[in-house]
Amino acid sequence: MHLGYSEEDESFRREVRMFFSEHAPADISRRWRVGVHPPARDDIRRWQRILYERGWGAPHWPVEHGGTGWSAIRKHIFMEELYNADAMDYGWQSTQMVAPVIIAFGSDWQRERFLGPILRGDEFWCQGFSEPNAGSDLAGLKTTAVLDGDEYVINGQKIWTSDATIADWGFFLVKTDTSVKPQRGISFLLVKMDTPGITVRPIVSIEGGKGLNEVFLENVRVPKSHLVGEAGMGWTYAKYLLEKERTASAFLYFNKRELQRAKDIAGQEREDGVRLIDTPGFARKVAQVEADLMALEWSVLRILAEEKSERNLDAVVSALKISGSEMQQRVTQLQMDALGPRAMRFDDHGEPQGDLAVDENWPDYMGGRTSGYLIARASTIYGGAREVQKNIIAKLAFGL
Ligand SMILES: Cc1cc2nc3c(=O)[nH]c(=O)nc-3n(C[C@H](O)[C@H](O)[C@H](O)COP(=O)(O)OP(=O)(O)OC[C@H]3O[C@@H](n4cnc5c(N)ncnc54)[C@H](O)[C@@H]3O)c2cc1C
């Protein structure tokens, strides 16, 4: 059995690595490494444009819409190298969420109007699903859209809408029919974020960032042509969107990169003159995380190897989500363990605070570690909370 990559894939890896080392802008990579939330709109646009010009703006899209036609393994290599280079991985609400839905269920006009600007980085999207009383129980959402001539009129409120302050467009789940069972009455609408009646109010998150938002919609008028597919089918489209990238929920590339960063930090930091990585206590912690991450990686690779399989993997994907999100918390915890309390004195833009600000000799790796650690607390909530994933596994894998 051959467990390595083919020579062609290794050569592809070199090509991708070279491209990132030559073209990923250093200033964007620094901000990405620090984890500023939300990222600057211009950073997202600039980097997406660079990828687009290389033909790599949306590797997983069908070739006829600007995708690459790569195998699952090549996409995997691409993502590994993207993270190894600290190049930005952002804009998935656009390229990996709304675009596949428009490709699969949108009208010709929608594909023509929206895909190009996403691919070129001209327009960026946010996801308006969750509401104050509809998160895990998303079907209980209350925002309504009522048809009035050729327009829908939307009223309601969304919450936790990432990047709503910097997005040009949002894809919203709304109730268009309250007389049928909840899942049947939901529709999928494309809404321009500067439409009159929309108010966006940032929520400051635990690390100090302002990436999350409340979005209030008051008599927001949206042309009927912005309805994706059929009215009442939004739940099906939303499920398609959430299931599209089966292995993304493992956060594999982030976890591998951040574990490496933890090891690099521990190779620099010292305890009683000994490099932390060489102390038995820290080395044991690293080994525990590394072994579990390796197991996660093999699980992902097994799924990628089943690229064309029709097997129902919902329970496996839920298991990946649980392991991957807990792993985010473990690798960022390792970084904090390596740095100690000093790391907490850097703000969410990676800048030292108070008396630390006068000393310019802080290693570059200090900035952003606390933010990363704090925001990783959210990883077991978003994209389907851990308890809900466990319910799915209990039902699908164990028939409970
Ligand atoms: C950082 C971050 C970014 C986000 N970005 C977006 C975004 O861009 N767009 C968007 O639409 N939403 C976004 N969300 C919202 C996210 O999808 C919801 O937070 C998530 O679905 C959980 O819903 P909730 O917050 O309403 O919690 P609830 O559903 O109220 O859950 C509260 C607690 O109860 C538990 N629970 C709920 N139901 C069950 C059950 N049946 N059995 C056992 N336990 C249960 C949950 O696990 C959780 O611990 C984001 C959230 C976070 C934290």
The ligand as an SDF file (V2000), in Angstrom:
LIG
                    3D

 53 58  0  0  0  0  0  0  0  0999 V2000
  -18.4150   33.2520   16.1450 C   0  0  0  0  0  0  0  0  0  0  0  0
  -19.7760   32.9680   15.6040 C   0  0  0  0  0  0  0  0  0  0  0  0
  -20.0540   33.2910   14.2880 C   0  0  0  0  0  0  0  0  0  0  0  0
  -21.3310   33.0770   13.7730 C   0  0  0  0  0  0  0  0  0  0  0  0
  -21.6100   33.4820   12.4850 N   0  0  0  0  0  0  0  0  0  0  0  0
  -22.8610   33.3420   12.0170 C   0  0  0  0  0  0  0  0  0  0  0  0
  -23.1990   33.8470   10.7150 C   0  0  0  0  0  0  0  0  0  0  0  0
  -22.3580   34.4090   10.0020 O   0  0  0  0  0  0  0  0  0  0  0  0
  -24.4670   33.7200   10.2930 N   0  0  0  0  0  0  0  0  0  0  0  0
  -25.4310   33.0970   11.0370 C   0  0  0  0  0  0  0  0  0  0  0  0
  -26.5640   32.9890   10.5730 O   0  0  0  0  0  0  0  0  0  0  0  0
  -25.1510   32.6180   12.2780 N   0  0  0  0  0  0  0  0  0  0  0  0
  -23.8920   32.7290   12.7770 C   0  0  0  0  0  0  0  0  0  0  0  0
  -23.5840   32.2750   14.0380 N   0  0  0  0  0  0  0  0  0  0  0  0
  -24.6660   31.6970   14.8540 C   0  0  0  0  0  0  0  0  0  0  0  0
  -24.5480   30.2160   15.0820 C   0  0  0  0  0  0  0  0  0  0  0  0
  -24.9400   29.5020   13.9420 O   0  0  0  0  0  0  0  0  0  0  0  0
  -25.4180   29.8890   16.3230 C   0  0  0  0  0  0  0  0  0  0  0  0
  -24.8110   30.5100   17.4280 O   0  0  0  0  0  0  0  0  0  0  0  0
  -25.5230   28.4080   16.5520 C   0  0  0  0  0  0  0  0  0  0  0  0
  -26.2930   27.7960   15.5500 O   0  0  0  0  0  0  0  0  0  0  0  0
  -26.1690   28.1150   17.9300 C   0  0  0  0  0  0  0  0  0  0  0  0
  -27.3880   28.7730   18.0430 O   0  0  0  0  0  0  0  0  0  0  0  0
  -27.7070   29.7270   19.2980 P   0  0  0  0  0  0  0  0  0  0  0  0
  -26.5760   30.6850   19.4760 O   0  0  0  0  0  0  0  0  0  0  0  0
  -29.0610   30.2910   19.0890 O   0  0  0  0  0  0  0  0  0  0  0  0
  -27.7030   28.7780   20.5610 O   0  0  0  0  0  0  0  0  0  0  0  0
  -28.8700   27.7990   21.0110 P   0  0  0  0  0  0  0  0  0  0  0  0
  -29.3760   27.0480   19.8320 O   0  0  0  0  0  0  0  0  0  0  0  0
  -29.8490   28.5780   21.8210 O   0  0  0  0  0  0  0  0  0  0  0  0
  -28.0830   26.8070   21.9520 O   0  0  0  0  0  0  0  0  0  0  0  0
  -27.7170   27.1510   23.2820 C   0  0  0  0  0  0  0  0  0  0  0  0
  -27.1140   25.8990   23.9210 C   0  0  0  0  0  0  0  0  0  0  0  0
  -28.1150   24.8550   23.9570 O   0  0  0  0  0  0  0  0  0  0  0  0
  -27.6320   23.6830   23.3170 C   0  0  0  0  0  0  0  0  0  0  0  0
  -28.7220   23.0470   22.5700 N   0  0  0  0  0  0  0  0  0  0  0  0
  -29.5540   23.6180   21.6650 C   0  0  0  0  0  0  0  0  0  0  0  0
  -30.4220   22.7150   21.1690 N   0  0  0  0  0  0  0  0  0  0  0  0
  -30.1270   21.5440   21.7710 C   0  0  0  0  0  0  0  0  0  0  0  0
  -30.6580   20.2320   21.6660 C   0  0  0  0  0  0  0  0  0  0  0  0
  -31.6660   19.9380   20.8300 N   0  0  0  0  0  0  0  0  0  0  0  0
  -30.0970   19.2470   22.4210 N   0  0  0  0  0  0  0  0  0  0  0  0
  -29.0580   19.5030   23.2760 C   0  0  0  0  0  0  0  0  0  0  0  0
  -28.5220   20.7440   23.4200 N   0  0  0  0  0  0  0  0  0  0  0  0
  -29.0410   21.7320   22.6690 C   0  0  0  0  0  0  0  0  0  0  0  0
  -26.5570   24.1620   22.3470 C   0  0  0  0  0  0  0  0  0  0  0  0
  -25.6220   23.1610   22.0670 O   0  0  0  0  0  0  0  0  0  0  0  0
  -25.9340   25.3090   23.1390 C   0  0  0  0  0  0  0  0  0  0  0  0
  -24.9890   24.8100   24.0560 O   0  0  0  0  0  0  0  0  0  0  0  0
  -22.3310   32.4770   14.5770 C   0  0  0  0  0  0  0  0  0  0  0  0
  -22.0360   32.1200   15.8980 C   0  0  0  0  0  0  0  0  0  0  0  0
  -20.7860   32.3680   16.4210 C   0  0  0  0  0  0  0  0  0  0  0  0
  -20.5160   31.9990   17.8500 C   0  0  0  0  0  0  0  0  0  0  0  0
  1  2  1  0
  2  3  1  0
  2 52  2  0
  3  4  2  0
  4  5  1  0
  4 50  1  0
  5  6  2  0
  6  7  1  0
  6 13  1  0
  7  8  2  0
  7  9  1  0
  9 10  1  0
 10 11  2  0
 10 12  1  0
 12 13  2  0
 13 14  1  0
 14 15  1  0
 14 50  1  0
 15 16  1  0
 16 17  1  0
 16 18  1  0
 18 19  1  0
 18 20  1  0
 20 21  1  0
 20 22  1  0
 22 23  1  0
 23 24  1  0
 24 25  2  0
 24 26  1  0
 24 27  1  0
 27 28  1  0
 28 29  2  0
 28 30  1  0
 28 31  1  0
 31 32  1  0
 32 33  1  0
 33 34  1  0
 33 48  1  0
 34 35  1  0
 35 36  1  0
 35 46  1  0
 36 37  1  0
 36 45  1  0
 37 38  2  0
 38 39  1  0
 39 40  1  0
 39 45  2  0
 40 41  1  0
 40 42  2  0
 42 43  1  0
 43 44  2  0
 44 45  1  0
 46 47  1  0
 46 48  1  0
 48 49  1  0
 50 51  2  0
 51 52  1  0
 52 53  1  0
M  END
$$$$
